[in-house]
Amino acid sequence: MPPGPAPTAPEVTKAKGNTGKRAAAPEVVDTTPESRDDPPAWMNEEGAAVWRELAPTLIRENRLKETDRGVFARYCEMTGLWRRLKQQVDKEPLQYDSTSNHGSFKRRNPTLGDLFQCERVLQSQDGKFGLTPADRQLLIQRQAGQQQVPGPLFEEPSREGPSLEDDLDAMMNGERVH
């Protein structure tokens, strides 16, 4: 049994004030880092919503570490931006009429270009957290210690040929896209 009275709770000591000659102990500040489950406080609402959707699964599957918070937060913010752009594109027509000295033209909605740019960034980042089936398979094989990967679960899309924007232009002109 330890000698002396039991320690006084900090709330009680603070309420009584400093009754002794010694300087009062400094107030304890909580310096524990944010939980990995919680989005960083600086994130916007769209990004935080994506974080709350994806982070629990990634943490449970040991694919999101404390050191990944910044990179994953950026990914979530970009996904939130993509969702916002997608909603905007869904509300607006894909083309609009434009008139210049050269005549009348149908022009593509400029928000589509922003949406495609955002899509490209997200596609380049999806694999870092195993968010596609093929990348999940690679992560599982690496975690299992397999050196040689037998082959992709799904074929990697070819980077050659027309871009998404070219396909969209072709579709808008009534051409068939393969």
C-alpha positions as CSV (number, residue, x, y, z in Angstrom):
1,M,0.0,0.0,0.0
2,P,1.6,3.3,-1.0
3,P,2.0,5.9,1.7
4,G,0.2,9.2,1.7
5,P,-3.1,10.5,0.5
6,A,-4.5,9.6,-2.9
7,P,-3.7,12.1,-5.7
8,T,-6.3,14.8,-6.2
9,A,-8.1,14.9,-9.6
10,P,-6.8,17.8,-11.8
11,E,-10.3,19.3,-12.0
12,V,-10.5,19.5,-8.2
13,T,-7.0,21.1,-7.9
14,K,-7.9,23.7,-10.6
15,A,-11.2,24.5,-8.8
16,K,-9.4,25.0,-5.5
17,G,-6.7,27.2,-7.0
18,N,-3.0,27.0,-6.0
19,T,-3.0,26.6,-2.2
20,G,0.6,25.8,-1.8
21,K,3.9,27.6,-2.2
22,R,5.0,25.6,-5.3
23,A,4.0,26.7,-8.8
24,A,0.9,24.9,-10.1
25,A,1.6,22.1,-12.5
26,P,1.0,23.1,-16.1
27,E,-2.3,22.1,-17.6
28,V,-2.0,18.9,-19.5
29,V,-2.6,19.3,-23.3
30,D,-3.8,16.4,-25.3
31,T,-1.2,15.8,-27.9
32,T,-2.4,12.4,-29.0
33,P,-2.5,12.2,-32.8
34,E,-5.9,12.0,-34.6
35,S,-7.3,8.6,-34.9
36,R,-6.6,6.9,-38.3
37,D,-10.3,6.5,-38.6
38,D,-11.0,10.2,-38.5
39,P,-10.3,12.5,-41.5
40,P,-7.8,15.3,-40.9
41,A,-9.5,18.5,-39.6
42,W,-8.4,20.5,-42.6
43,M,-10.3,18.4,-45.2
44,N,-13.4,19.8,-46.9
45,E,-16.7,18.0,-46.4
46,E,-16.6,16.1,-49.7
47,G,-13.1,14.7,-49.0
48,A,-14.0,13.9,-45.4
49,A,-17.1,11.9,-46.6
50,V,-14.9,9.9,-49.0
51,W,-12.4,9.3,-46.1
52,R,-15.3,8.0,-43.9
53,E,-16.4,5.6,-46.7
54,L,-13.0,4.1,-47.5
55,A,-10.7,4.4,-44.5
56,P,-12.4,1.8,-42.2
57,T,-11.9,-0.9,-44.8
58,L,-8.4,0.1,-45.6
59,I,-7.4,0.2,-42.0
60,R,-9.0,-3.1,-41.3
61,E,-7.1,-4.7,-44.2
62,N,-3.9,-3.0,-43.1
63,R,-3.6,-0.9,-46.3
64,L,-3.8,2.5,-44.6
65,K,-0.9,3.4,-42.2
66,E,-0.5,6.5,-40.0
67,T,2.2,7.7,-42.4
68,D,-0.2,7.5,-45.3
69,R,-2.7,10.0,-43.9
70,G,-1.5,12.9,-46.0
71,V,-1.5,11.0,-49.3
72,F,-4.8,9.4,-48.6
73,A,-6.3,12.7,-47.6
74,R,-5.3,14.2,-51.0
75,Y,-6.8,11.2,-52.7
76,C,-10.1,11.6,-50.8
77,E,-10.1,15.4,-51.6
78,M,-9.6,14.6,-55.3
79,T,-12.4,12.0,-55.3
80,G,-14.7,14.6,-53.6
81,L,-13.8,17.1,-56.4
82,W,-14.5,14.4,-59.0
83,R,-17.9,13.8,-57.5
84,R,-18.7,17.5,-57.5
85,L,-17.6,17.9,-61.1
86,K,-19.6,14.8,-62.1
87,Q,-22.8,16.3,-60.5
88,Q,-22.1,19.5,-62.4
89,V,-21.7,17.7,-65.7
90,D,-24.9,15.7,-65.1
91,K,-26.9,18.9,-64.7
92,E,-25.4,20.7,-67.7
93,P,-25.6,19.8,-71.4
94,L,-22.5,18.0,-72.9
95,Q,-22.3,20.6,-75.6
96,Y,-23.3,24.2,-76.1
97,D,-23.7,26.5,-79.1
98,S,-21.0,29.0,-79.8
99,T,-21.0,31.7,-82.4
100,S,-17.9,33.5,-83.7
101,N,-16.7,35.3,-86.8
102,H,-16.3,31.9,-88.4
103,G,-19.9,30.7,-87.8
104,S,-21.8,28.6,-85.3
105,F,-20.2,25.7,-83.6
106,K,-21.1,23.1,-81.0
107,R,-18.5,23.2,-78.3
108,R,-17.9,20.7,-75.5
109,N,-18.8,21.6,-72.0
110,P,-15.4,22.8,-70.4
111,T,-16.3,21.0,-67.2
112,L,-15.9,17.7,-69.0
113,G,-12.1,18.5,-69.5
114,D,-11.8,19.2,-65.7
115,L,-13.6,15.9,-65.0
116,F,-11.3,13.9,-67.3
117,Q,-8.2,15.5,-65.8
118,C,-9.4,14.7,-62.3
119,E,-10.2,11.1,-63.5
120,R,-6.6,10.7,-64.8
121,V,-5.2,11.8,-61.5
122,L,-7.4,9.4,-59.6
123,Q,-6.6,6.5,-61.9
124,S,-2.9,7.1,-61.2
125,Q,-3.5,7.0,-57.5
126,D,-6.1,4.2,-57.1
127,G,-3.4,1.5,-57.1
128,K,-1.4,3.0,-54.2
129,F,-4.1,1.8,-51.8
130,G,-5.3,-1.3,-53.7
131,L,-8.5,0.3,-54.8
132,T,-8.8,-1.7,-58.0
133,P,-9.2,-5.5,-58.2
134,A,-5.8,-5.9,-60.0
135,D,-4.0,-3.8,-57.5
136,R,-5.6,-5.6,-54.6
137,Q,-4.4,-8.9,-56.0
138,L,-0.9,-7.5,-56.3
139,L,-1.0,-6.2,-52.7
140,I,-2.2,-9.6,-51.4
141,Q,0.5,-11.5,-53.2
142,R,3.2,-9.1,-51.9
143,Q,1.8,-9.4,-48.4
144,A,1.9,-13.2,-48.8
145,G,5.5,-13.0,-49.7
146,Q,5.2,-14.2,-53.3
147,Q,8.0,-12.9,-55.4
148,Q,6.7,-13.8,-58.8
149,V,3.3,-12.5,-59.7
150,P,1.5,-15.0,-62.0
151,G,-0.3,-12.3,-64.0
152,P,-2.9,-9.6,-63.7
153,L,-6.4,-10.4,-62.6
154,F,-7.6,-8.1,-65.4
155,E,-5.7,-6.9,-68.4
156,E,-4.2,-3.4,-67.9
157,P,-5.9,-1.0,-70.3
158,S,-3.7,0.0,-73.2
159,R,-2.3,3.5,-73.1
160,E,-2.1,3.5,-76.9
161,G,-4.9,4.7,-79.1
162,P,-7.5,7.4,-78.6
163,S,-7.9,9.1,-75.2
164,L,-11.2,9.5,-73.3
165,E,-11.6,12.9,-74.8
166,D,-11.2,11.6,-78.3
167,D,-13.8,8.9,-77.6
168,L,-16.2,11.5,-76.2
169,D,-15.7,13.8,-79.3
170,A,-16.4,10.8,-81.5
171,M,-19.5,9.9,-79.6
172,M,-20.8,13.5,-79.8
173,N,-20.3,13.4,-83.6
174,G,-22.3,10.2,-83.9
175,E,-19.4,8.0,-84.6
176,R,-19.2,4.5,-83.1
177,V,-16.5,4.0,-80.4
178,H,-14.9,0.6,-79.9
